[in-house]
């Protein structure tokens, strides 16, 4: 019951109410008896009409009327006049019911059912709708019915667009009309109807219209989402494009021979070997069809098996933004003195398609060099696994040229140059410039600030190769929004984090300033891994993964992260620190399942296990979603019932070091569970595992 | 070796049975009654303002009046003389689900006689396998899910002829992947969710074409990130719950633009802390569930203020006679009592 006061305004005559209820019950039971006995006499049918007028939601009564109509129609098939009178009667009953309850699903459906028979005139319908919509312009039943009638009458999208314009002119605050407009415009642009072929012109017109709404009442949400849609239409690339890859174009990679890696994989600079060399493709949108026929890999040595490309996606889908494969190069094929040129050709033959069905039509080629490094390992590094400690004094500022000579060159070429993007963006840039200038006049309110922040971000997305501009201003805007609208603090905070990461990853200099050598007593400088430290940034969401594909050691500690969605793109990742964040469950760490090279993980000092209803439970296949096969859970000897989330995320990982202390879930039995689950584990919470 | 389902707390188990989306605007209205305009802005005098603050703080510190709500639910079941109870008789199966699930969430499931309930549920089943909203009414997918959920709640799914019920549900799938509510062919994404949820509880999802079912739901996605009843239908928080939940169960959440939908959903929170179901509408306790659980499923629940929402829900309680209403000081009903308690449970 909606909108009825708890304490009635007038004293209630309880006897009268009881009598009314009694009468209704009597009618209902008489009706049900008619229905059961299939009585369709005039009186019986009239009784159902009376009942529906009082209670339009009584679905069985609508069903009964349909049965009666069917029977009556069968008796007078040849007489159009009787047919019409039978159906007209139904339309009348519906109309009366709708006057009682405008939101009755059953009544609206009954009307559709009658009209679909094709005998009734449609002329009355739009008039009737106008009458109802004048009472409530937002009723979504009426709008659905309007779309149904328009389709049945074959009214053109142009005419319906005109109708939305009229509704908007009457009241700018009609979200339903804006919505219908977005549906119609999408159709018209998709089929390139006359007058709708130039995206530039259509969007310019629409921006003008929605601006009127936003500037009339900035707190009215009706235009907010429409404007965001227009912005998305302006900058979104319809074409799937390759954004970045690993290895990057032109890089020169030293590959440790497999012989020298066995047994000490966790501590070497390189966490890939010739037996397991990852290739990663990062697209601008989700695509499917990445396989050995659409992506060809040629090299100076013999690859005798077809590569299997896997989508890095947490669902079972065959589409993803990021795809990876692993090369297994037989050592016998490589000579240490030679460099091997490898070429990855993407999309030269057809088959890669976006989820919206647009084919990948801008083939890319990535070339890089591989050579085998057969340097003997230094003493102290081989036999024992040292424990990684994420302490500040274990990190030394990066000195160019010492550990990874190729890094500087590599960071210069993180983004792939796509010609389509740089040439086609003139009108988009113009629109965004204009909008930005106009919305700067609205900077004293929430939607003004948010829109300017989005416009400036969109401007950068049009020119992915250039250094982002206005980052400082955008960050400032989001900070102001956090104060202005504290209920949605975290939304602005997450956006703030994304822009901050764009800024950090935007240039070689900025990235290098966050690169450190990891050093401890057991390692010489030569063997020291390079760590990207994005700690203490107060970030709550991760992004800019396309710029981070090269990272092997990552420190994200002391942030405000709740999820690591997207981190699965970092296929080289071998050591990861997530301590002192805000993770509430293992399911929030699901991306870890795709990081097959991960050896060292620190998730200590979080909130895992502190909430009884896990915040991301429904994000992945779980026993609760009834889709996990029992074979997955064939581990009775473990306490998997209690720790099934941890089990699900960690089970196939080859971790050698894990830190989980400082979470609500930790206990002695949990540690026992972890030791059983992870037989490769050497260190658990700083203690050596036997 | 079979996997034994994890042991869950009462509320976890209950919520895993996803509440039923019914007629979102379960309206009993008089002719011509339309949405209320938002109340005019008033500036209270300083003293009054201070008093309001104190009062709202006190309420915010309060808790669910659990015992009162339990009493209210039991009383609703007994009241036969009210006009509402007569009007709602045809959807008693939904009422049973709301009431019993609320009792379960409040850890009071055992105050009712489960055998009596199960006996009544089985009397509502038809030859077709589907369940009606009450004895003597027609079968419909809406009530079929409620029946399954109540039986699951009492751990009594074994009384069902699973094959028969699942065949009934699967038989309602159309060529385009959508689902009809019953033999009369009304199509709605609510029914897609209901079919998928019901079949997944019965572990019979293989009886339908899941891919087509998912594709139909995707065809109802809008440019604001939300979902409507049918293709082109306006986004609505209840409808979004149905579509997102159906995609979650079928492992197809990658079709949801989480950031876009998340913004639309989090903007449902209005100044009072309550949530509305569409832009420019009044807040309503039932959306505590539809919006909150949708945000939870797409991992964006931190984008709203849970504290303010809880405060709003608690303010909608009738602390005297039990029950929760759509907005503070409105008349309580079992539908909003359920969604208030469920929302509070997830938010807490």
Interface residues (C-beta under 8 A of the other chain):
Chain A: X1 X2 X3 X4 X5 X6 X7 X17 X18 X20 X21 X22 X24 X25 X28 X32 X35 X36 X54 X55 X57 X58 X59 X60 X62 X63 X66 X99 X100 X101 X102 X103 X105 X109 X113 X135 X136 X138 X140 X143 X144 X147 X173 X175 X176 X179 X180 X182 X183 X186 X220 X221 X222 X224 X225 X228 X229 X232 X286 X313 X314 X315 X316 X317 X319 X355 X486 X487 X488 X489 X490 X491 X494 X562 X563 X565 X588 X612 X613 X615 X616 X617 X618 X619 X620 X621 X623 X624 X625 X626 X627 X628 X630 X632 X633 X634 X636 X640 X641 X642 X644
Chain B: X1 X2 X3 X4 X5 X6 X7 X9 X11 X12 X15 X16 X23 X25 X26 X27 X28 X29 X30 X31 X32 X33 X34 X35 X36 X80 X81 X82 X83 X84 X85 X86 X87 X89 X90 X91 X132 X133 X136 X137 X138 X140 X182 X184 X185 X186 X188 X200 X201 X203 X205 X222 X223 X224 X228 X229 X230 X232 X233 X234 X235 X236 X245 X248 X249 X250 X251 X252 X253 X254 X255 X260 X262 X263 X264 X266 X267 X269 X273 X278 X279 X280 X281 X282 X284 X296 X297 X298 X299 X301 X302 X303 X304 X305 X308 X318 X325 X326 X327 X329 X330 X331 X332 X333 X335 X336 X345 X346
